[in-house]
C-alpha cells in the first residue's frame, strides 16, 4: 500500500528534471533512476531517461542523444518509441530542453542533413537547427492507437549535436490539453511565441512549415497585443523576417495578394488597440511587423480581438531560389500581452 500511495505523484528531482515518486525498488524495476527524495518521505523521485532504440512506457520520459550530456558527432538514426500509458491519452507534449542540430542548407533552408520528425500522430513539420526552449504538441486521438516514434536523423558535415526532449503524455479534455491542431500552445497573460530554428545569430527560417500556434484566452481578457521581440544582435532588427532579403529589405508587406510564399496569419490584426478595429489585415509578411504596407514604418505593436488567439504560419519550399531571392530570413519571435475586456 505504501508503494501505491507514492506512485504517479509528480516531483522535481535533485538534478532539476521532472520525475515521478516511486519506491527505490519500483523505480529500478521500471527502468528509472532515483534522483533525490520525494517530499514527505514518499519514496524517491524517479527520473526516466532513454536514448536510441528506447521504448517509453512511463509519463514524463526524457529522450536524449547517445552518451548525453556529451554531444554526438556522427551519422545515424536515433528513435524513441512512445506507447500510451492509458487509452485516455490524447496528446504528447515535447519540450525541447536542449535541441541543437545542424542548420538547414543555405540555399532554400531545407533540413536535408540533420532533422527531427514525429510519426504516429497528426502530421508535424520536419525541423532542424536550434530549438532549445521551444515545444511541440502531437495529437494522438483517443483510445488505443499506434505508438508514436520520435526520430533524429544526423548526417552530413561534422557537427556537435545534442538533444534532450521531455515527452509528456496529456489526457483528453484536461486543463493541459491543447486545442486540436495547435502545434504550439501557450498559456499566460504575457508570453513569447517563436518559430522553429529562430535564432538571431545563425538561425534560418525553415522551409515547408505549415502549422498553428495557439494562445489560451485567459479569464477576463478579450484581445491580444503582439510586438516583435527585441533584437540586440543585428543593426537592423530581424526578429520578424519572413520574406525579403537582408541585402534588400522590403519592410512590412500585408495581404494575400502580396504575401504569396511565406506568411503568418493573425485574424483581423490591426494597429488599433480598440475593439472592433475600423480596418484590419489577416496575412502579414516582409521583414517588419506592421499591418500597413511600408518600407519605412518599422516594427509596431499590433492587436487582434478575434478569439481564440491563433497564429497560422506558412513557408514554401524556396528561399534563395525564389524570385526575387529571399536571403537570411529568421522567421519570427513575438512578445504577446493579452488585453483586458473593457
Buried (B, 14 or more C-beta within 10 A) or exposed (E): EEEEEBBEBEBBBBEEBBBBBBBEEBBBEBBBBBBBBBEEEBBBBBBBBBBBEBEBBBBBBBBBBBEBEEBBEEEEEBBBBBBBBEEBBBBBBBBBBBBBBBBBBEBBBBBBBBBBBBBBBBEBBBBBBBBEEBBBBBBBBEEEBEBBBBBBBBBEEEBEBBBBBBBBBBBBEEEEBBEEEBBBBBEEBEBEBBBBBBBBEEBBBBBBBEBBBBBBBBEEBEBBBBBBBEBEEBEEBBBBBBBBBBEEBBBBBBBEEBBEBBBBBBBBBBBBEEBEBEEBBBBBBBBBBBBBBBEEBBBBBBBBBBEEBBBBBBBBEBBBEBEEBBBBBBBBBBBBBBBEEE
